Amino acid sequence: MIFIENRLLYGMKGPQPPADYILPIGTSAVVHPGTNVTVVSVSRMVHEAVAAAERLAGEGISVEVIDLRTVAPLDMAPILDSVDKTSRLLIAHEAVVPFGIGAEIAATVAREGFWNLDAPIQRLGAAATPPPYAPELERAWLPDRDDIAEAIRRLAAL
């Protein structure tokens, strides 16, 4: 088993789970319920997606955010259930858009949930270029809550 930590999460603070807390492998979770658009994400991008969802609630857009938590095995059931409810899907991750986990999720939803979609599946990720080393350039290269919010607005308008 391989665990990958996102170094950009190291400085984040939040509630600490109890000592006996166990995160189930292969189980995704709805971390922000909503009814208009489903956003699927993993790692640091979950926090960005929740921040975007909270901002858009003030604009009348209800966003459901799903935290994949693990990508192998990939728990598709909550994603398909959410798309059944919202009819719109945005996959937001820090990887480049082509050939990543977002493509696998999009392919699975297109195959198993196509008739529940009212708009094309959208993917948001880093540009297909080598990752920059300088922190300022890396921030510009990676999607953030503003990028996610704008993608959700466009998707909700379809």
C-alpha positions as CSV (number, residue, x, y, z in Angstrom):
1,M,0.0,0.0,0.0
2,I,1.3,3.5,-0.8
3,F,0.3,6.6,1.1
4,I,0.9,10.0,-0.5
5,E,0.9,13.1,1.6
6,N,0.3,16.5,0.2
7,R,3.0,18.8,1.7
8,L,0.7,21.8,1.2
9,L,-1.6,20.4,4.0
10,Y,1.2,20.4,6.6
11,G,0.4,23.9,7.8
12,M,-3.3,23.4,8.0
13,K,-5.0,23.3,11.4
14,G,-8.3,21.8,12.3
15,P,-10.1,19.5,14.7
16,Q,-8.1,16.4,15.7
17,P,-9.9,13.1,15.5
18,P,-10.0,10.8,18.6
19,A,-7.0,8.5,19.1
20,D,-8.9,5.5,18.1
21,Y,-10.1,7.0,14.8
22,I,-9.7,4.8,11.8
23,L,-10.2,6.0,8.2
24,P,-11.6,3.1,6.2
25,I,-9.6,2.4,3.1
26,G,-11.6,2.4,-0.1
27,T,-14.5,4.4,1.2
28,S,-15.3,7.9,0.0
29,A,-17.4,10.4,1.9
30,V,-19.8,13.2,1.3
31,V,-18.2,16.1,3.3
32,H,-20.5,18.8,2.2
33,P,-24.1,18.0,1.1
34,G,-25.7,19.8,-1.8
35,T,-28.3,19.4,-4.6
36,N,-27.2,21.4,-7.7
37,V,-23.6,20.2,-8.6
38,T,-21.4,17.3,-7.4
39,V,-17.7,18.1,-6.9
40,V,-15.4,15.1,-6.5
41,S,-11.9,15.7,-5.1
42,V,-9.1,14.3,-3.0
43,S,-6.5,15.6,-0.5
44,R,-6.0,19.3,-0.3
45,M,-8.4,20.0,-3.1
46,V,-11.3,18.8,-0.8
47,H,-10.7,21.8,1.4
48,E,-10.6,24.1,-1.6
49,A,-13.9,22.5,-2.9
50,V,-15.6,22.9,0.5
51,A,-14.5,26.6,0.6
52,A,-15.9,27.1,-2.9
53,A,-19.1,25.3,-2.0
54,E,-19.6,27.5,1.1
55,R,-19.0,30.7,-1.0
56,L,-21.5,29.6,-3.7
57,A,-24.2,28.8,-1.1
58,G,-24.6,32.6,-0.8
59,E,-25.2,32.7,-4.5
60,G,-27.9,30.1,-4.3
61,I,-25.8,27.2,-5.8
62,S,-25.9,24.1,-3.6
63,V,-22.8,22.0,-4.0
64,E,-22.2,18.5,-2.8
65,V,-18.5,17.7,-2.2
66,I,-17.2,14.2,-2.1
67,D,-13.8,13.3,-0.6
68,L,-12.4,10.3,-2.4
69,R,-10.0,9.7,0.5
70,T,-8.4,6.8,-1.4
71,V,-8.0,6.4,-5.2
72,A,-7.2,2.7,-5.2
73,P,-9.6,1.2,-4.4
74,L,-11.9,3.8,-5.8
75,D,-15.4,4.0,-4.2
76,M,-17.7,5.1,-7.0
77,A,-21.1,4.4,-5.3
78,P,-21.3,7.8,-3.4
79,I,-20.3,9.6,-6.6
80,L,-22.9,7.9,-8.7
81,D,-25.6,8.4,-6.0
82,S,-24.7,12.1,-5.9
83,V,-24.7,12.6,-9.7
84,D,-28.1,10.9,-9.6
85,K,-29.2,13.7,-7.3
86,T,-27.5,16.7,-8.8
87,S,-27.2,15.7,-12.5
88,R,-23.9,17.7,-12.8
89,L,-20.3,16.6,-12.0
90,L,-17.1,18.5,-11.6
91,I,-13.9,16.6,-10.8
92,A,-11.3,18.8,-9.2
93,H,-7.8,17.6,-8.4
94,E,-4.2,18.8,-8.4
95,A,-3.0,16.4,-11.1
96,V,-2.8,17.4,-14.7
97,V,-6.2,16.9,-16.4
98,P,-5.2,14.3,-19.1
99,F,-4.9,10.7,-18.0
100,G,-5.5,11.1,-14.3
101,I,-7.9,9.9,-11.7
102,G,-10.4,12.5,-13.0
103,A,-10.5,10.7,-16.4
104,E,-11.2,7.4,-14.7
105,I,-14.0,8.9,-12.6
106,A,-15.5,10.7,-15.7
107,A,-15.3,7.5,-17.7
108,T,-17.1,5.5,-15.0
109,V,-19.8,8.1,-14.5
110,A,-20.3,8.4,-18.3
111,R,-20.7,4.6,-18.5
112,E,-22.8,4.0,-15.4
113,G,-24.6,7.2,-14.8
114,F,-24.9,8.8,-18.2
115,W,-28.7,9.1,-18.2
116,N,-28.6,11.0,-14.9
117,L,-26.4,13.8,-16.4
118,D,-28.0,17.0,-17.5
119,A,-24.6,18.6,-18.5
120,P,-21.2,17.4,-19.7
121,I,-18.8,16.2,-17.0
122,Q,-16.2,18.8,-16.3
123,R,-12.6,18.3,-15.0
124,L,-10.4,20.8,-13.4
125,G,-6.7,20.2,-12.7
126,A,-3.2,21.6,-13.1
127,A,-1.9,22.5,-16.5
128,A,-0.2,19.7,-18.5
129,T,3.2,21.1,-17.9
130,P,6.0,20.2,-15.5
131,P,5.2,21.4,-12.0
132,P,7.0,24.6,-11.1
133,Y,9.3,24.6,-8.1
134,A,8.9,28.2,-6.9
135,P,6.0,28.5,-4.4
136,E,4.5,31.5,-6.2
137,L,4.5,29.7,-9.5
138,E,3.2,26.5,-8.0
139,R,0.2,28.4,-6.5
140,A,-0.5,29.9,-10.0
141,W,-0.2,26.4,-11.6
142,L,-2.5,24.6,-9.1
143,P,-6.3,25.1,-9.2
144,D,-7.7,26.8,-6.1
145,R,-11.1,27.7,-4.6
146,D,-11.6,30.5,-7.0
147,D,-11.0,28.3,-10.0
148,I,-13.4,25.6,-8.5
149,A,-16.1,28.2,-7.8
150,E,-15.9,29.6,-11.4
151,A,-16.1,26.0,-12.8
152,I,-19.1,25.3,-10.6
153,R,-20.8,28.5,-11.7
154,R,-20.3,27.6,-15.4
155,L,-21.5,24.0,-14.8
156,A,-24.6,25.1,-12.8
157,A,-25.5,27.5,-15.7
158,L,-25.7,24.7,-18.2
